[in-house]
Amino acid sequence: MKKITILALSWRDIRSPKAGGAEVHTHEMLSRADKGKYRIYHFAPRYEGQPERENIDGVTYIRHGNVFTVIPAAMRFYKKHRQSIDFVIDQCNTHRFFTPFWVESQKRIFYIHQLTKEIWEYSAKFPLSKIGKLLEERFLRLNRHDPVITVSESTRDELAERGYDKDKIKIIYNGVSFRPWKKEQWFPKEENPTFIYAGRYSPYKGIDVAVEALAHIKKENPCARLWIIGKKDPEYVDKNLMAVCEKNHLTWEDASGDNPAGDIVSWGYVSEEKKLELLSRSWALLFPSIREGWGIPVTEAGCVGTPCIAFDSPGIREAVNYGKAGYLCRDNSVNGLADQMCAVLSDKTRYEEMRNSAYTFSSRFLWDETGNIFGEWIDALYYGKQK
């Protein structure tokens, strides 16, 4: 039987220095598809120290050029292998490959986790922020007739508002790479109220909001603290967090043991095993991001017995099942986050209910299922095309 050949294009891959949730979803989705039926290539820029070609979990990773030259490199690769390639997946994660200009329409698939929109205001200064928002809207028109992969109803609905056909948009959810823990495997919660943030140090993620909210609740709960896990960005910390800590008389500590004592503890990059332990020991995950595709840490935390306090933002609201499987802020602000943190501390009955709801809901999302759904959808596209 002929294998269906897929070329996936992205400006980052799973081994890229700044790989995040989008790259995890991409790799898990592609690598868990049936290798007996699909031949999968992933094309991305090459970063220092990376091989030009390697196989990771059955996916052939090819790397050429940089963020600017990778598009012509991908075009040359496609031209050389055009006859054998059945589908080209153009992943839009701020950057895109503009495949409508060089790939036949019947082969194109558009893959987008989230719209950038207001994130431009956090990641670029005026006038680049305004230009970025304007160009995003213009460029989205290019793929509105292509089949689409996305990860949430929020992104699907925003695309539909821009002329995309909902029936051609496939939601392929995120998952976790471990089996949800049995309840007897959950770690005991920390004695003192402990909140946690897991993810990248990025302005739109709202770590500064979490720090401010901690300062608010410490007025009534002086033993409360915040743990942060993720590769530390010293420049971001100095620029965005230290002033907040100093203003509110909060101590910052880089973890060096299992029981650090700072008001805010930076654990840095930790192993998957340690990450899940810290998530399970915490009282609640804080996720005050203004926009996400989904929010994988929300699901991971739920699977180890910890609910999330989330901003009511695209993508994240679905990861907490619209407030049924996590705390959803009434308004996306420091006060809104602090109010829900106080709710965790003051209403133990509701907290236990939310904890169990988060576990039940999050346990539905597994990467194996993500790979299966992707394969079934590709089959439907391919064999439908053959008719």
C-alpha positions as CSV (number, residue, x, y, z in Angstrom):
1,M,0.0,0.0,0.0
2,K,1.3,3.5,-0.9
3,K,2.2,5.6,2.0
4,I,0.6,9.1,2.2
5,T,3.5,11.5,2.3
6,I,3.2,14.7,4.4
7,L,5.5,17.7,4.5
8,A,5.0,19.9,7.5
9,L,6.5,23.4,7.6
10,S,7.2,25.4,10.7
11,W,9.7,28.0,11.9
12,R,10.4,25.9,15.0
13,D,10.6,22.2,15.6
14,I,10.6,20.1,18.8
15,R,14.4,20.6,19.3
16,S,14.4,24.4,18.6
17,P,15.7,26.6,21.5
18,K,12.4,28.3,21.9
19,A,10.1,25.4,21.3
20,G,6.8,25.7,23.1
21,G,3.4,24.2,23.3
22,A,2.8,24.6,19.5
23,E,5.9,22.6,18.8
24,V,4.9,19.9,21.3
25,H,1.5,19.6,19.7
26,T,3.0,19.3,16.2
27,H,5.5,16.7,17.2
28,E,3.0,14.6,19.2
29,M,0.4,14.8,16.4
30,L,2.9,13.8,13.7
31,S,4.9,11.2,15.6
32,R,1.8,9.3,16.8
33,A,0.3,8.9,13.4
34,D,0.6,5.3,12.0
35,K,4.0,5.1,10.3
36,G,2.8,2.1,8.3
37,K,0.4,4.5,6.5
38,Y,2.2,7.8,6.5
39,R,5.7,9.1,5.6
40,I,6.2,12.4,7.4
41,Y,8.8,15.1,6.9
42,H,9.1,18.2,9.1
43,F,11.0,21.2,7.6
44,A,12.2,24.1,9.8
45,P,15.1,26.5,10.2
46,R,18.4,25.2,11.5
47,Y,19.7,26.4,14.8
48,E,23.3,26.2,16.0
49,G,24.3,22.7,17.0
50,Q,21.5,20.9,15.3
51,P,21.9,18.3,12.5
52,E,20.6,19.1,9.1
53,R,18.6,15.9,9.2
54,E,17.5,13.5,11.9
55,N,14.7,11.0,12.7
56,I,12.8,11.7,15.9
57,D,10.0,9.2,16.9
58,G,9.5,8.3,13.2
59,V,9.3,11.8,11.9
60,T,12.1,12.9,9.5
61,Y,13.3,16.4,10.6
62,I,15.0,18.5,7.9
63,R,16.6,21.8,8.8
64,H,17.9,24.5,6.4
65,G,18.5,28.3,6.6
66,N,17.2,30.7,9.2
67,V,13.8,32.3,9.9
68,F,14.2,34.4,6.7
69,T,15.8,31.9,4.3
70,V,13.8,28.8,5.3
71,I,10.9,29.6,2.9
72,P,13.0,29.5,-0.3
73,A,14.7,26.4,1.1
74,A,11.4,24.7,1.7
75,M,10.2,25.7,-1.8
76,R,13.3,24.0,-3.3
77,F,12.7,20.9,-1.3
78,Y,9.1,20.8,-2.3
79,K,9.9,21.4,-6.0
80,K,12.4,18.5,-5.9
81,H,9.9,16.1,-4.3
82,R,6.6,17.5,-5.6
83,Q,5.5,14.2,-7.2
84,S,5.8,12.2,-4.1
85,I,4.3,14.7,-1.6
86,D,0.6,14.4,-1.0
87,F,0.0,17.1,1.6
88,V,1.9,20.2,2.7
89,I,1.0,21.5,6.2
90,D,1.7,25.2,6.6
91,Q,2.0,25.9,10.3
92,C,1.2,29.6,11.2
93,N,2.7,30.5,14.6
94,T,3.3,34.2,13.9
95,H,5.5,33.1,10.9
96,R,4.1,31.3,7.9
97,F,5.4,29.8,4.7
98,F,2.9,31.4,2.3
99,T,2.1,28.1,0.6
100,P,-0.9,29.5,-1.4
101,F,1.8,31.0,-3.7
102,W,3.7,27.8,-4.4
103,V,1.7,24.7,-3.4
104,E,-1.3,23.4,-5.4
105,S,-4.6,24.0,-3.6
106,Q,-5.5,20.3,-3.3
107,K,-2.3,19.6,-1.3
108,R,-2.5,22.5,1.1
109,I,-3.4,22.3,4.8
110,F,-3.3,25.3,7.1
111,Y,-2.3,24.7,10.7
112,I,-2.8,27.4,13.3
113,H,-3.0,27.2,17.1
114,Q,-4.1,30.7,17.9
115,L,-4.5,34.2,16.4
116,T,-1.8,36.6,17.6
117,K,-4.0,39.7,17.8
118,E,-3.4,41.6,21.0
119,I,-0.2,39.6,21.7
120,W,1.5,42.0,19.2
121,E,1.0,44.7,21.8
122,Y,3.1,42.8,24.3
123,S,5.8,41.5,21.9
124,A,6.5,44.5,19.7
125,K,6.6,48.3,20.1
126,F,4.6,50.8,18.1
127,P,4.4,51.0,15.1
128,L,5.5,47.3,14.6
129,S,2.7,46.1,16.9
130,K,0.1,47.8,14.7
131,I,1.7,46.6,11.5
132,G,1.8,43.1,12.8
133,K,-1.9,43.1,13.7
134,L,-2.8,44.5,10.3
135,L,-0.7,42.0,8.4
136,E,-2.0,39.1,10.4
137,E,-5.6,39.9,9.3
138,R,-4.5,40.3,5.7
139,F,-2.5,37.1,5.6
140,L,-5.2,35.1,7.1
141,R,-7.3,35.6,4.0
142,L,-4.7,33.6,2.0
143,N,-5.7,30.3,3.5
144,R,-9.4,30.7,4.0
145,H,-10.4,28.1,1.4
146,D,-7.9,25.5,2.7
147,P,-8.6,22.6,5.1
148,V,-7.5,23.7,8.6
149,I,-6.1,22.1,11.7
150,T,-6.5,24.0,15.0
151,V,-6.6,23.1,18.7
152,S,-9.6,24.9,20.1
153,E,-13.1,26.1,19.5
154,S,-11.9,29.6,20.2
155,T,-9.5,29.6,17.2
156,R,-12.0,27.9,15.0
157,D,-14.7,30.5,15.8
158,E,-12.2,33.4,15.2
159,L,-11.3,31.9,11.8
160,A,-15.0,31.4,10.9
161,E,-15.5,35.1,11.6
162,R,-12.9,35.8,9.0
163,G,-14.5,33.8,6.2
164,Y,-13.2,30.3,6.9
165,D,-15.6,27.4,6.4
166,K,-16.3,25.8,9.8
167,D,-16.9,22.4,8.2
168,K,-13.3,22.5,6.8
169,I,-11.7,23.2,10.2
170,K,-10.7,20.2,12.2
171,I,-10.1,20.6,16.0
172,I,-7.3,18.3,17.1
173,Y,-6.9,18.8,20.8
174,N,-3.7,18.8,22.9
175,G,-3.0,16.0,25.2
176,V,-0.5,14.7,27.9
177,S,2.3,12.2,27.4
178,F,1.6,10.3,30.6
179,R,-1.3,8.4,32.0
180,P,-3.4,10.5,34.4
181,W,-2.3,9.7,37.9
182,K,-4.6,7.6,40.0
183,K,-5.8,9.7,43.0
184,E,-3.8,7.7,45.4
185,Q,-0.7,8.8,43.4
186,W,-1.3,12.5,44.0
187,F,1.2,14.2,46.2
188,P,-0.1,15.8,49.5
189,K,-0.6,19.5,49.0
190,E,1.9,21.9,50.6
191,E,1.2,22.9,54.1
192,N,1.3,26.6,53.2
193,P,-0.9,27.9,50.3
194,T,1.3,27.4,47.2
195,F,0.4,28.5,43.7
196,I,2.4,27.6,40.6
197,Y,3.1,28.9,37.2
198,A,4.5,26.6,34.5
199,G,5.6,27.9,31.1
200,R,7.8,30.4,29.2
201,Y,8.8,33.8,30.5
202,S,6.9,35.9,28.0
203,P,5.1,39.2,28.6
204,Y,1.7,38.0,27.3
205,K,1.8,35.0,29.7
206,G,1.1,37.3,32.7
207,I,3.8,36.2,35.2
208,D,3.9,39.7,36.5
209,V,0.1,39.6,37.0
210,A,0.6,36.4,39.1
211,V,3.3,38.1,41.2
212,E,1.0,41.1,41.9
213,A,-1.9,38.8,42.7
214,L,0.3,37.0,45.2
215,A,1.1,40.3,46.9
216,H,-2.6,41.0,47.2
217,I,-3.5,37.7,48.9
218,K,-0.4,37.7,51.2
219,K,-2.0,40.6,53.1
220,E,-4.5,38.1,54.6
221,N,-2.5,35.0,54.0
222,P,1.1,35.8,54.7
223,C,2.4,32.3,54.2
224,A,1.1,32.1,50.6
225,R,3.8,31.7,47.9
226,L,4.3,31.3,44.2
227,W,6.4,28.7,42.4
228,I,7.6,29.2,38.9
229,I,8.8,26.4,36.6
230,G,10.3,26.9,33.2
231,K,13.7,27.9,31.9
232,K,14.5,31.2,33.6
233,D,15.0,34.3,31.5
234,P,17.1,36.6,33.6
235,E,16.5,39.6,31.4
236,Y,12.7,39.2,31.6
237,V,12.9,38.7,35.4
238,D,15.1,41.9,35.9
239,K,12.9,44.0,33.6
240,N,9.4,42.8,34.5
241,L,9.4,41.0,37.9
242,M,12.1,42.4,40.2
243,A,10.4,45.8,40.5
244,V,7.1,44.2,41.3
245,C,8.8,42.1,44.0
246,E,10.6,45.1,45.5
247,K,7.4,47.2,45.5
248,N,5.5,44.6,47.3
249,H,8.4,43.4,49.6
250,L,8.4,39.9,48.1
251,T,11.5,37.7,48.3
252,W,12.7,35.9,45.2
253,E,14.7,32.7,45.5
254,D,16.2,30.4,42.9
255,A,15.5,26.9,44.1
256,S,18.5,24.8,45.3
257,G,16.7,22.1,47.3
258,D,13.2,20.5,47.8
259,N,11.9,23.1,50.3
260,P,12.9,26.6,49.3
261,A,11.5,29.4,51.5
262,G,11.1,32.5,49.2
263,D,7.8,34.2,48.6
264,I,8.5,33.5,44.9
265,V,10.6,30.5,44.0
266,S,12.1,30.0,40.5
267,W,12.7,26.3,39.9
268,G,14.0,26.8,36.4
269,Y,13.9,24.0,33.9
270,V,13.1,20.7,35.6
271,S,12.5,17.2,34.4
272,E,9.1,16.0,33.5
273,E,8.9,13.9,36.6
274,K,9.8,16.9,38.8
275,K,7.4,19.1,37.0
276,L,4.5,16.8,37.7
277,E,5.5,16.5,41.3
278,L,5.6,20.2,41.8
279,L,2.2,20.6,40.0
280,S,0.7,18.0,42.2
281,R,2.1,19.5,45.4
282,S,0.7,23.0,44.5
283,W,-2.8,24.2,45.5
284,A,-3.5,25.7,42.1
285,L,-1.9,26.5,38.8
286,L,-2.0,30.1,37.7
287,F,-2.5,30.8,34.0
288,P,-3.1,34.5,33.5
289,S,-2.3,34.5,29.8
290,I,-4.2,36.8,27.4
291,R,-4.4,34.2,24.7
292,E,-3.4,30.6,24.0
293,G,-4.0,27.8,21.6
294,W,-5.0,25.7,24.5
295,G,-2.6,25.6,27.6
296,I,-1.0,22.2,28.0
297,P,0.1,22.9,31.6
298,V,-3.6,23.3,32.5
299,T,-4.3,19.7,31.4
300,E,-1.1,18.3,32.9
301,A,-2.0,19.9,36.3
302,G,-5.5,18.5,36.2
303,C,-4.2,15.0,35.5
304,V,-2.2,15.1,38.8
305,G,-4.9,16.6,41.0
306,T,-4.4,20.3,40.7
307,P,-7.0,22.8,39.4
308,C,-6.1,25.9,37.4
309,I,-7.0,29.5,37.9
310,A,-7.2,30.9,34.4
311,F,-8.0,34.2,32.6
312,D,-11.2,34.1,30.6
313,S,-9.1,34.1,27.4
314,P,-9.3,32.3,24.0
315,G,-8.1,28.7,24.3
316,I,-7.5,28.7,28.0
317,R,-11.2,29.0,28.9
318,E,-11.7,25.6,27.1
319,A,-8.8,24.0,28.9
320,V,-10.8,24.6,32.1
321,N,-14.1,23.7,30.5
322,Y,-15.5,27.2,30.7
323,G,-15.1,27.3,34.5
324,K,-16.5,23.8,35.2
325,A,-13.1,22.2,35.5
326,G,-11.1,25.1,36.9
327,Y,-11.5,28.6,38.2
328,L,-12.2,31.2,35.5
329,C,-11.5,34.8,36.4
330,R,-14.5,37.2,36.2
331,D,-12.2,39.8,34.8
332,N,-8.7,39.5,33.4
333,S,-6.8,41.6,35.9
334,V,-4.6,41.3,39.0
335,N,-7.8,41.7,41.2
336,G,-9.6,39.1,39.2
337,L,-6.8,36.6,39.6
338,A,-6.4,37.4,43.3
339,D,-10.2,36.9,43.9
340,Q,-10.0,33.4,42.6
341,M,-6.9,32.6,44.6
342,C,-8.8,33.7,47.7
343,A,-11.6,31.4,46.6
344,V,-9.2,28.5,46.6
345,L,-8.2,29.3,50.1
346,S,-11.6,30.1,51.6
347,D,-13.9,27.4,50.2
348,K,-12.5,24.0,50.7
349,T,-15.6,22.2,49.6
350,R,-15.7,23.9,46.3
351,Y,-12.0,23.4,45.9
352,E,-12.3,19.7,46.3
353,E,-15.1,19.6,43.8
354,M,-13.1,21.7,41.3
355,R,-10.1,19.5,41.9
356,N,-12.0,16.4,41.0
357,S,-13.7,18.1,38.0
358,A,-10.4,19.2,36.6
359,Y,-9.0,15.7,37.0
360,T,-12.0,14.1,35.2
361,F,-12.0,16.6,32.4
362,S,-8.2,16.7,31.8
363,S,-8.0,12.9,31.8
364,R,-9.8,12.8,28.5
365,F,-6.9,14.4,26.6
366,L,-4.1,12.0,25.6
367,W,-1.6,12.4,22.8
368,D,-2.3,8.9,21.4
369,E,-5.8,10.1,20.7
370,T,-4.5,13.2,19.1
371,G,-2.4,11.1,16.7
372,N,-5.4,8.9,15.9
373,I,-7.7,11.8,15.1
374,F,-5.0,13.4,12.9
375,G,-4.6,10.1,10.9
376,E,-8.3,9.6,10.4
377,W,-8.7,13.2,9.2
378,I,-5.8,12.9,6.7
379,D,-7.3,9.6,5.4
380,A,-10.6,11.4,4.8
381,L,-8.9,14.2,2.9
382,Y,-6.8,11.8,0.9
383,Y,-9.3,9.2,-0.1
384,G,-12.0,11.9,-0.6
385,K,-9.6,13.6,-3.0
386,Q,-9.1,10.3,-4.9
387,K,-12.9,9.9,-5.6
